[in-house]
Amino acid sequence: MDINSISDIFNIGVWSIVFIIVIFQLLRSLFFVPTKNAYIVERFGKYLRTLEPGFHAIVPFIDKVADRINLKEMTIDVPPQYCFSKDEINLQVDGVIYMSVDDASKASYGIVDYHDAAVQLARTTTRSVIGTLDLERTFEERDIVSSKVVEVLNSAGQAWGIRVHRFEIKNILPPVSVNEAMERQVTAERTRRAILAKSLGDKQSRINISEGVMTETINVSEGDKQQLMNEAEGKAQEILTIAKATAESIQKIGKAINEKGGEESIRLQLAEKLFSKVGTLGDASTRVVLPANVADFQGWLKMTDLEMLPESK
């Protein structure tokens, strides 16, 4: 094989390699950016532009994709840490951050690792906020801690191109001794509430019973009062009826006396009444008043007249 043949083979090999490299770089310059993603493009090591979702092509050998940023909302765990409350209680606190990237270029060039930066800032802010709260308030006011952490992270995140949506505290764990004391306190509070509820129930029961007795007494007295009123009204009506009947009988007797033969008729009735009374003279309980002249029948009628005229029976 002569020198020309060797040279030709070498040239073909070199050009083949160059061709393959060019084809490979051309293929590498084509990108399909997924939704909720952003690619950072650099030209000679300097930021050029950000590729949005879709199909893109860059200049081979000059441009390159330096970073791929995920724009989806992500969760970042904040590891447990020890924090001192205002009343010097050592608490173990952990949480979780919900955040997303708003500006891909700032997230790529503004800080080396925005994940770790967000976690460290959340931990320091949590320690400072819990240091201003008493032990009981740390359990009741978690929203205060969360809102303060979100505020601080969003303030710093403007330079990092991130936005924190929320921060949630997962656990606040006091020491074992404090936890036992809190359990005893809760038990005592429950016992106190139970005793108070029972006493209020007994009080209400006694009130209900006394109100029932009072109502019953009032009803009975009202019934007795109404009965007495009814009886009084009945007796008054009876007296009025008797008086009215007596008055009417007297009027009729007087009218009958004034009529012709009326006096003789009255005297005849009185005589009959007198003779009917004579049969009772034998009773031991009968008191007899006799006229001076027992044989005087007219005297008997006058005495009987005084007794019988008002009688309505």
Salt bridges, closest charged atoms under 4 A:
ASP63 OD1 - ARG43 NE 2.54
GLU73 OE2 - ARG166 NH1 3.46
ASP77 OD1 - LYS170 NZ 3.72
ASP102 OD2 - ARG163 NE 3.20
ASP113 OD1 - HIS115 ND1 3.69
GLU141 OE1 - ARG137 NH2 2.80
GLU189 OE2 - ARG192 NH2 2.55
GLU189 OE2 - ARG193 NE 3.19
GLU263 OE2 - ARG267 NE 3.55
